[in-house]
């Protein structure tokens, strides 16, 4: 939090994320050199900001001098004026600065991948190597992505400011999308040998909580935080001792984190209290809350979940939402009702390489006793996923249908 605030305060003044990061590093080096002898100050964040501010002033003054000659008296006057101006700029709210930095890092001028990488770097404080390991990417590629993102913000002269009312909603949705992308990759890894990457979930939760503090009147921010808190509460129960996937219905609910559930429900209540019609994140959080409130799978209010998915489909039409609604319909009205909905989605182009479609279809076919068809669907789903644990799980389900048949 302090690191992000330091970079944010500097970026607002120098208008360059890369330079702000360098100045912050200079301040940290100064701390490493001085604190062992003088001791850690009472307010380390303020000390670092003061050191960085002095360095920023020197940089700004040097830039002003390039290509210009100053008379000694004129220079002194200008230097004093510049120092006063910089001091005024640094006296703003650090929380406002952090919000500006988040909006800049998630600016639509950057690609989705660049927004994720830059946010994790400058706001989350992760190194390029940590980001690369989290997303199974090459470290040099991630490092270059971050460098290009910083350069693009500087070249496009992206303002370090919270957008005005006309742009705010659209830009906020971009910020929330980045945070949710980070969380989802941690919750269900798209590739590699690990089913989950808890560090990414924790980082997304931290970013979400920061946003909720900085924008307390935004219902969708609280909706996203609620969704992530409740989803994260299941983390310990989602995998067995050997790392094998445990389905929601088979999870030991005593292992669900009740503190995270309470925090999630409180955030959801806050989101619903700020708006009459809940947005997509609040609706998804309400669905997660239905599971969280059920002490056993049998107590789950599937009719409420079907209704919530219907509302979500209206507010955010998507084949993936419809596929999830089909699962809820199968639980509320039987597997055939769910299968009919799934079959109606079979021709959707966006679902052709989506492993969850044949996985759901295989599950419903197995429940209907159509073992051979179910096996083929599970095998197809296994061939579409890049995650080793998920492939093992689906292959195991395919073998189970052979034994059942």
Kinemage of the C-alpha trace (Angstrom):
@kinemage 1
@onewidth
@group {chain A} dominant
@subgroup {mainchain}
@vectorlist {calphas} color= white
{ca unk a 1} P 0.000 0.000 0.000
{ca unk a 2} L 2.778 2.455 0.916
{ca unk a 3} L 4.792 1.533 -2.166
{ca unk a 4} L 1.797 2.086 -4.432
{ca unk a 5} L 0.991 5.401 -2.729
{ca unk a 6} L 4.593 6.560 -3.125
{ca unk a 7} L 4.603 5.801 -6.866
{ca unk a 8} L 1.132 7.323 -7.220
{ca unk a 9} L 2.128 10.604 -5.580
{ca unk a 10} L 5.234 10.864 -7.737
{ca unk a 11} L 3.411 9.929 -10.953
{ca unk a 12} L 0.914 12.745 -10.432
{ca unk a 13} L 3.781 15.251 -10.359
{ca unk a 14} L 6.171 13.910 -13.009
{ca unk a 15} L 3.405 12.488 -15.277
{ca unk a 16} L 5.447 9.367 -16.035
{ca unk a 17} L 4.917 5.977 -14.334
{ca unk a 18} L 8.398 4.742 -15.257
{ca unk a 19} L 10.108 7.836 -13.857
{ca unk a 20} L 7.914 7.705 -10.747
{ca unk a 21} L 8.987 4.120 -10.139
{ca unk a 22} L 12.662 5.094 -10.513
{ca unk a 23} L 12.244 7.976 -8.052
{ca unk a 24} L 10.535 5.662 -5.576
{ca unk a 25} L 13.443 3.213 -5.910
{ca unk a 26} L 15.910 6.064 -5.259
{ca unk a 27} L 14.054 6.880 -2.049
{ca unk a 28} L 14.163 3.230 -0.982
{ca unk a 29} L 17.918 3.108 -1.658
{ca unk a 30} L 18.361 6.235 0.469
{ca unk a 31} L 16.387 4.549 3.257
{ca unk a 32} L 18.581 1.444 3.088
{ca unk a 33} L 21.661 3.635 3.370
{ca unk a 34} L 20.449 5.890 6.204
{ca unk a 35} L 18.048 3.906 8.381
{ca unk a 36} L 20.597 1.373 9.699
{ca unk a 37} L 22.453 4.278 11.339
{ca unk a 38} L 19.623 6.679 12.203
{ca unk a 39} L 16.901 4.102 12.895
{ca unk a 40} L 13.545 3.592 11.187
{ca unk a 41} L 11.528 6.839 11.392
{ca unk a 42} L 8.158 6.988 13.145
{ca unk a 43} L 6.406 7.485 9.812
{ca unk a 44} L 8.420 5.579 7.163
{ca unk a 45} L 5.941 6.440 4.400
{ca unk a 46} L 6.283 10.171 5.016
{ca unk a 47} L 10.082 9.899 5.147
{ca unk a 48} L 10.146 8.077 1.814
{ca unk a 49} L 7.799 10.610 0.234
{ca unk a 50} L 9.949 13.522 1.422
{ca unk a 51} L 13.106 11.908 0.023
{ca unk a 52} L 11.380 11.119 -3.262
{ca unk a 53} L 9.940 14.646 -3.439
{ca unk a 54} L 13.403 16.174 -3.194
{ca unk a 55} L 14.651 13.919 -5.964
{ca unk a 56} L 11.586 14.725 -8.090
{ca unk a 57} L 12.225 18.445 -7.642
{ca unk a 58} L 15.814 18.006 -8.840
{ca unk a 59} L 14.614 16.119 -11.918
{ca unk a 60} L 11.958 18.705 -12.740
{ca unk a 61} L 14.433 21.544 -12.247
{ca unk a 62} L 17.014 19.860 -14.479
{ca unk a 63} L 14.415 19.285 -17.191
{ca unk a 64} L 13.424 22.920 -17.026
{ca unk a 65} L 17.059 23.949 -17.505
{ca unk a 66} L 17.672 21.875 -20.618
{ca unk a 67} L 18.106 24.120 -23.634
{ca unk a 68} L 17.698 27.278 -21.556
{ca unk a 69} L 20.123 29.726 -19.965
{ca unk a 70} L 19.300 31.344 -16.690
{ca unk a 71} L 20.621 34.497 -15.149
{ca unk a 72} L 21.666 33.732 -11.598
{ca unk a 73} L 18.998 35.913 -10.010
{ca unk a 74} L 16.296 34.770 -12.397
{ca unk a 75} L 17.236 31.153 -11.803
{ca unk a 76} L 16.995 31.513 -8.036
{ca unk a 77} L 13.555 33.077 -8.343
{ca unk a 78} L 12.355 30.391 -10.724
{ca unk a 79} L 13.801 27.631 -8.535
{ca unk a 80} L 11.923 28.945 -5.518
{ca unk a 81} L 8.708 29.158 -7.522
{ca unk a 82} L 9.174 25.615 -8.820
{ca unk a 83} L 9.879 24.273 -5.339
{ca unk a 84} L 6.719 25.935 -4.034
{ca unk a 85} L 4.707 24.495 -6.928
{ca unk a 86} L 6.063 20.980 -6.343
{ca unk a 87} L 5.361 21.244 -2.602
{ca unk a 88} L 1.786 22.259 -3.384
{ca unk a 89} L 1.372 19.320 -5.738
{ca unk a 90} L 2.691 16.859 -3.156
{ca unk a 91} L 0.301 18.098 -0.508
{ca unk a 92} L -2.672 16.379 -2.161
{ca unk a 93} L -4.415 13.310 -0.764
{ca unk a 94} L -2.331 10.151 -1.099
{ca unk a 95} L -5.521 8.132 -1.445
{ca unk a 96} L -6.546 10.323 -4.390
{ca unk a 97} L -3.104 9.782 -5.889
{ca unk a 98} L -3.450 6.013 -5.563
{ca unk a 99} L -6.850 6.094 -7.257
{ca unk a 100} L -5.334 8.140 -10.105
{ca unk a 101} L -2.549 5.587 -10.503
{ca unk a 102} L -5.006 2.676 -10.639
{ca unk a 103} L -7.052 4.415 -13.325
{ca unk a 104} L -3.893 5.215 -15.306
{ca unk a 105} L -2.579 1.636 -15.082
{ca unk a 106} L -5.949 0.332 -16.322
{ca unk a 107} L -6.334 2.906 -19.108
{ca unk a 108} L -8.100 1.563 -22.254
{ca unk a 109} L -5.161 2.754 -24.393
{ca unk a 110} L -3.336 -0.362 -23.110
{ca unk a 111} L -4.129 -3.955 -24.029
{ca unk a 112} L -5.833 -6.133 -21.428
{ca unk a 113} L -2.587 -8.063 -20.812
{ca unk a 114} L -0.637 -4.818 -20.405
{ca unk a 115} L -3.195 -3.439 -17.942
{ca unk a 116} L -2.980 -6.583 -15.817
{ca unk a 117} L 0.827 -6.621 -15.820
{ca unk a 118} L 1.198 -2.894 -15.109
{ca unk a 119} L -1.387 -2.947 -12.313
{ca unk a 120} L 0.333 -5.870 -10.610
{ca unk a 121} L 3.703 -4.140 -11.001
{ca unk a 122} L 3.047 -0.556 -9.897
{ca unk a 123} L 0.007 -1.026 -7.650
{ca unk a 124} L 0.572 -4.561 -6.406
{ca unk a 125} L 4.348 -4.310 -6.157
{ca unk a 126} L 4.986 -7.691 -7.836
{ca unk a 127} L 8.187 -8.133 -9.812
{ca unk a 128} L 8.169 -9.082 -13.496
{ca unk a 129} L 9.369 -12.540 -12.480
{ca unk a 130} L 6.486 -13.028 -10.032
{ca unk a 131} L 3.949 -11.906 -12.626
{ca unk a 132} L 5.504 -14.187 -15.243
{ca unk a 133} L 5.356 -17.200 -12.907
{ca unk a 134} L 1.753 -16.432 -11.982
{ca unk a 135} L 0.627 -16.363 -15.617
{ca unk a 136} L 3.070 -18.999 -16.915
{ca unk a 137} L 4.721 -16.478 -19.210
{ca unk a 138} L 8.356 -15.746 -20.010
{ca unk a 139} L 9.832 -13.142 -17.669
{ca unk a 140} L 11.486 -11.095 -20.477
{ca unk a 141} L 8.142 -10.926 -22.293
{ca unk a 142} L 6.361 -9.679 -19.169
{ca unk a 143} L 9.132 -7.166 -18.464
{ca unk a 144} L 8.861 -5.824 -22.019
{ca unk a 145} L 5.076 -5.647 -21.703
{ca unk a 146} L 5.440 -3.486 -18.591
{ca unk a 147} L 8.057 -1.237 -20.241
{ca unk a 148} L 5.881 -0.781 -23.336
{ca unk a 149} L 2.854 -0.005 -21.171
{ca unk a 150} L 4.730 2.728 -19.295
{ca unk a 151} L 6.019 4.138 -22.589
{ca unk a 152} L 2.534 4.117 -24.101
{ca unk a 153} L 1.092 6.051 -21.157
{ca unk a 154} L 3.869 8.647 -21.499
{ca unk a 155} L 3.637 8.925 -25.292
{ca unk a 156} L -0.159 9.183 -25.279
{ca unk a 157} L 0.092 11.755 -22.480
{ca unk a 158} L -2.478 9.856 -20.440
{ca unk a 159} L -3.511 12.190 -17.609
{ca unk a 160} L -2.970 10.953 -14.065
{ca unk a 161} L -6.429 11.831 -12.879
{ca unk a 162} L -9.730 10.278 -11.940
{ca unk a 163} L -11.951 10.652 -15.034
{ca unk a 164} L -14.872 13.053 -14.954
{ca unk a 165} L -18.509 11.974 -14.560
{ca unk a 166} L -18.958 11.376 -18.291
{ca unk a 167} L -16.115 8.816 -18.446
{ca unk a 168} L -16.034 7.486 -14.908
{ca unk a 169} L -18.369 4.498 -15.261
{ca unk a 170} L -16.639 3.171 -18.366
{ca unk a 171} L -13.159 3.573 -16.941
{ca unk a 172} L -14.176 2.054 -13.610
{ca unk a 173} L -15.482 -1.015 -15.432
{ca unk a 174} L -12.029 -1.387 -17.021
{ca unk a 175} L -10.398 -1.227 -13.579
{ca unk a 176} L -12.816 -3.801 -12.142
{ca unk a 177} L -12.278 -6.083 -15.138
{ca unk a 178} L -8.514 -6.087 -14.528
{ca unk a 179} L -8.933 -6.899 -10.838
{ca unk a 180} L -11.411 -9.695 -11.609
{ca unk a 181} L -9.136 -11.138 -14.328
{ca unk a 182} L -6.333 -11.345 -11.772
{ca unk a 183} L -8.639 -13.038 -9.267
{ca unk a 184} L -10.006 -15.557 -11.788
{ca unk a 185} L -6.540 -16.612 -12.893
{ca unk a 186} L -5.721 -17.275 -9.259
{ca unk a 187} L -9.013 -19.056 -8.546
{ca unk a 188} L -8.977 -21.357 -11.612
{ca unk a 189} L -5.608 -21.287 -13.368
{ca unk a 190} L -5.882 -21.511 -17.144
{ca unk a 191} L -2.719 -23.586 -17.469
{ca unk a 192} L 0.106 -25.296 -15.617
{ca unk a 193} L 0.083 -27.951 -12.908
{ca unk a 194} L -1.646 -26.001 -10.135
{ca unk a 195} L -5.422 -25.819 -9.933
{ca unk a 196} L -5.243 -22.527 -8.016
{ca unk a 197} L -2.711 -19.716 -7.535
{ca unk a 198} L -3.635 -18.318 -4.108
{ca unk a 199} L -1.168 -15.404 -4.310
{ca unk a 200} L -3.073 -13.934 -7.253
{ca unk a 201} L -6.400 -14.295 -5.421
{ca unk a 202} L -4.911 -12.513 -2.409
{ca unk a 203} L -3.484 -9.734 -4.586
{ca unk a 204} L -6.837 -9.208 -6.354
{ca unk a 205} L -8.616 -9.119 -3.004
{ca unk a 206} L -6.133 -6.535 -1.723
{ca unk a 207} L -6.659 -4.368 -4.817
{ca unk a 208} L -10.428 -4.738 -4.497
{ca unk a 209} L -10.401 -3.729 -0.838
{ca unk a 210} L -8.258 -0.691 -1.662
{ca unk a 211} L -10.729 0.330 -4.372
{ca unk a 212} L -13.652 -0.118 -1.978
{ca unk a 213} L -11.986 2.245 0.495
{ca unk a 214} L -11.178 4.783 -2.210
{ca unk a 215} L -14.634 4.686 -3.873
{ca unk a 216} L -17.095 3.948 -1.043
{ca unk a 217} L -20.136 5.116 -3.034
{ca unk a 218} L -19.609 2.740 -5.999
{ca unk a 219} L -21.923 -0.302 -5.682
{ca unk a 220} L -20.141 -2.450 -8.283
{ca unk a 221} L -16.828 -2.079 -6.462
{ca unk a 222} L -18.444 -3.504 -3.321
{ca unk a 223} L -20.173 -6.119 -5.500
{ca unk a 224} L -16.837 -7.298 -6.886
{ca unk a 225} L -15.255 -7.355 -3.436
{ca unk a 226} L -18.219 -9.386 -2.145
{ca unk a 227} L -17.874 -11.855 -5.013
{ca unk a 228} L -14.134 -12.324 -4.475
{ca unk a 229} L -14.420 -12.627 -0.676
{ca unk a 230} L -17.085 -15.338 -0.918
{ca unk a 231} L -15.344 -17.228 -3.729
{ca unk a 232} L -12.013 -17.077 -1.892
{ca unk a 233} L -13.676 -18.507 1.235
{ca unk a 234} L -13.823 -21.923 -0.493
{ca unk a 235} L -10.122 -22.067 -1.398
{ca unk a 236} L -9.078 -24.611 1.261
{ca unk a 237} L -11.884 -26.997 0.294
{ca unk a 238} L -11.419 -26.850 -3.499
{ca unk a 239} L -8.477 -29.259 -3.650
{ca unk a 240} L -7.680 -32.549 -1.945
{ca unk a 241} L -4.423 -33.511 -0.206
{ca unk a 242} L -2.741 -34.469 -3.502
{ca unk a 243} L -3.968 -31.331 -5.238
{ca unk a 244} L -6.883 -33.078 -6.903
{ca unk a 245} L -9.944 -30.975 -7.718
{ca unk a 246} L -12.901 -31.259 -5.363
{ca unk a 247} L -16.249 -30.267 -6.885
{ca unk a 248} L -18.465 -27.738 -5.125
{ca unk a 249} L -21.013 -30.395 -4.168
{ca unk a 250} L -18.317 -32.647 -2.687
{ca unk a 251} L -16.491 -29.977 -0.687
{ca unk a 252} L -16.244 -30.112 3.093
{ca unk a 253} L -18.088 -26.915 3.936
{ca unk a 254} L -16.599 -26.870 7.413
{ca unk a 255} L -13.365 -25.853 5.681
{ca unk a 256} L -14.943 -22.765 4.136
{ca unk a 257} L -13.528 -19.585 5.674
{ca unk a 258} L -16.394 -18.064 7.664
{ca unk a 259} L -14.581 -14.758 8.165
{ca unk a 260} L -14.306 -14.242 4.396
{ca unk a 261} L -17.951 -15.227 4.001
{ca unk a 262} L -19.041 -12.661 6.596
{ca unk a 263} L -16.916 -10.000 4.922
{ca unk a 264} L -18.383 -10.914 1.554
{ca unk a 265} L -21.964 -10.800 2.775
{ca unk a 266} L -21.312 -7.412 4.410
{ca unk a 267} L -19.869 -6.051 1.147
{ca unk a 268} L -22.868 -7.409 -0.759
{ca unk a 269} L -25.252 -5.709 1.667
{ca unk a 270} L -23.342 -2.463 1.160
{ca unk a 271} L -23.542 -2.827 -2.636
{ca unk a 272} L -27.293 -3.502 -2.561
{ca unk a 273} L -27.830 -0.525 -0.272
{ca unk a 274} L -26.296 1.845 -2.827
{ca unk a 275} L -28.463 0.967 -5.835
{ca unk a 276} L -31.920 -0.421 -6.621
{ca unk a 277} L -30.927 -2.685 -9.511
{ca unk a 278} L -27.714 -4.629 -8.761
{ca unk a 279} L -24.982 -4.746 -11.391
{ca unk a 280} L -23.226 -7.844 -12.809
{ca unk a 281} L -20.697 -8.223 -9.984
{ca unk a 282} L -23.324 -7.805 -7.274
{ca unk a 283} L -25.545 -10.369 -9.032
{ca unk a 284} L -22.682 -12.868 -9.207
{ca unk a 285} L -21.934 -12.174 -5.553
{ca unk a 286} L -25.599 -12.861 -4.713
{ca unk a 287} L -25.302 -16.224 -6.484
{ca unk a 288} L -22.148 -17.034 -4.508
{ca unk a 289} L -23.978 -15.977 -1.332
{ca unk a 290} L -26.694 -18.576 -1.992
{ca unk a 291} L -24.006 -21.274 -1.842
{ca unk a 292} L -22.303 -19.686 1.177
{ca unk a 293} L -25.524 -19.619 3.203
{ca unk a 294} L -26.321 -23.304 2.526
{ca unk a 295} L -24.943 -25.592 5.220
{ca unk a 296} L -25.235 -28.580 2.868
{ca unk a 297} L -25.509 -28.843 -0.944
{ca unk a 298} L -29.106 -30.001 -0.555
{ca unk a 299} L -30.063 -26.766 1.222
{ca unk a 300} L -28.928 -24.599 -1.702
{ca unk a 301} L -31.691 -22.317 -2.998
{ca unk a 302} L -31.429 -23.289 -6.666
{ca unk a 303} L -34.623 -21.463 -7.637
{ca unk a 304} L -33.085 -18.204 -6.380
{ca unk a 305} L -29.890 -18.957 -8.305
{ca unk a 306} L -31.858 -19.583 -11.509
{ca unk a 307} L -33.630 -16.251 -11.027
{ca unk a 308} L -30.349 -14.420 -10.367
{ca unk a 309} L -28.750 -15.922 -13.472
{ca unk a 310} L -31.797 -14.759 -15.431
{ca unk a 311} L -31.222 -11.207 -14.182
{ca unk a 312} L -27.518 -11.483 -14.986
{ca unk a 313} L -28.308 -12.669 -18.514
{ca unk a 314} L -30.476 -9.595 -19.034
{ca unk a 315} L -27.907 -7.122 -17.723
{ca unk a 316} L -24.876 -8.829 -19.254
{ca unk a 317} L -25.920 -11.152 -22.112
{ca unk a 318} L -23.308 -13.868 -22.581
{ca unk a 319} L -23.217 -17.523 -23.694
{ca unk a 320} L -21.085 -18.278 -20.604
{ca unk a 321} L -23.787 -16.827 -18.342
{ca unk a 322} L -26.396 -18.938 -20.164
{ca unk a 323} L -24.241 -22.035 -19.678
{ca unk a 324} L -24.010 -21.371 -15.958
{ca unk a 325} L -27.751 -20.773 -15.852
{ca unk a 326} L -28.242 -24.181 -17.501
{ca unk a 327} L -26.369 -25.809 -14.607
{ca unk a 328} L -28.634 -24.046 -12.103
{ca unk a 329} L -31.730 -25.072 -14.089
{ca unk a 330} L -30.551 -28.709 -14.035
{ca unk a 331} L -30.279 -28.556 -10.242
{ca unk a 332} L -33.674 -26.934 -9.836
{ca unk a 333} L -35.686 -28.804 -12.504
{ca unk a 334} L -33.684 -31.899 -13.388
{ca unk a 335} L -30.795 -32.838 -15.721
{ca unk a 336} L -32.906 -33.033 -18.880
{ca unk a 337} L -34.070 -29.422 -18.491
{ca unk a 338} L -30.450 -28.368 -18.115
{ca unk a 339} L -29.306 -30.489 -21.066
{ca unk a 340} L -31.911 -28.909 -23.343
{ca unk a 341} L -30.458 -25.471 -22.555
{ca unk a 342} L -26.879 -26.670 -23.005
{ca unk a 343} L -27.701 -28.205 -26.400
{ca unk a 344} L -29.184 -24.884 -27.510
{ca unk a 345} L -25.755 -23.314 -26.891
{ca unk a 346} L -23.756 -25.954 -28.801
{ca unk a 347} L -23.443 -23.814 -31.945
{ca unk a 348} L -22.209 -20.693 -30.138
{ca unk a 349} L -18.842 -19.778 -31.748
{ca unk a 350} L -17.425 -18.385 -28.485
{ca unk a 351} L -18.001 -21.733 -26.732
{ca unk a 352} L -16.419 -24.004 -29.336
{ca unk a 353} L -13.075 -24.166 -27.499
{ca unk a 354} L -14.516 -23.639 -24.029
{ca unk a 355} L -13.921 -26.846 -22.060
{ca unk a 356} L -16.695 -26.099 -19.588
{ca unk a 357} L -19.365 -26.723 -22.282
{ca unk a 358} L -18.568 -30.438 -22.890
{ca unk a 359} L -17.795 -30.821 -19.181
{ca unk a 360} L -21.290 -29.650 -18.204
{ca unk a 361} L -22.868 -31.703 -20.980
{ca unk a 362} L -20.967 -34.787 -19.842
{ca unk a 363} L -22.144 -34.306 -16.257
{ca unk a 364} L -25.781 -34.010 -17.317
{ca unk a 365} L -25.555 -37.012 -19.656
{ca unk a 366} L -24.030 -39.074 -16.835
{ca unk a 367} L -26.920 -38.138 -14.540
{ca unk a 368} L -29.343 -39.264 -17.254
{ca unk a 369} L -27.597 -42.643 -17.506
{ca unk a 370} L -26.156 -42.010 -20.992
{ca unk a 371} L -22.665 -43.188 -19.989
{ca unk a 372} L -21.044 -43.607 -23.411
{ca unk a 373} L -22.075 -40.126 -24.539
{ca unk a 374} L -20.937 -38.682 -21.219
{ca unk a 375} L -17.508 -40.325 -21.578
{ca unk a 376} L -16.958 -38.731 -24.986
{ca unk a 377} L -17.892 -35.291 -23.642
{ca unk a 378} L -15.519 -35.593 -20.682
{ca unk a 379} L -12.711 -36.709 -23.002
{ca unk a 380} L -13.369 -33.751 -25.283
{ca unk a 381} L -13.383 -31.368 -22.305
{ca unk a 382} L -10.061 -32.821 -21.120
{ca unk a 383} L -8.529 -32.202 -24.544
{ca unk a 384} L -9.552 -28.522 -24.451
{ca unk a 385} L -8.077 -27.523 -21.087
{ca unk a 386} L -4.448 -26.474 -20.560
{ca unk a 387} L -4.533 -27.032 -16.796
{ca unk a 388} L -2.976 -30.350 -15.745
{ca unk a 389} L -5.162 -30.792 -12.645
{ca unk a 390} L -8.321 -30.063 -14.589
{ca unk a 391} L -7.318 -32.506 -17.316
{ca unk a 392} L -6.709 -35.216 -14.703
{ca unk a 393} L -10.091 -34.508 -13.129
{ca unk a 394} L -11.974 -34.707 -16.442
{ca unk a 395} L -10.093 -37.816 -17.548
{ca unk a 396} L -11.004 -39.404 -14.218
{ca unk a 397} L -14.652 -38.573 -14.775
{ca unk a 398} L -14.462 -40.167 -18.234
{ca unk a 399} L -13.076 -43.398 -16.703
{ca unk a 400} L -15.784 -43.311 -14.021
{ca unk a 401} L -18.520 -43.256 -16.667
{ca unk a 402} L -17.030 -46.377 -18.275
{ca unk a 403} L -17.214 -48.216 -14.939
{ca unk a 404} L -20.739 -46.908 -14.354
{ca unk a 405} L -21.833 -47.976 -17.818
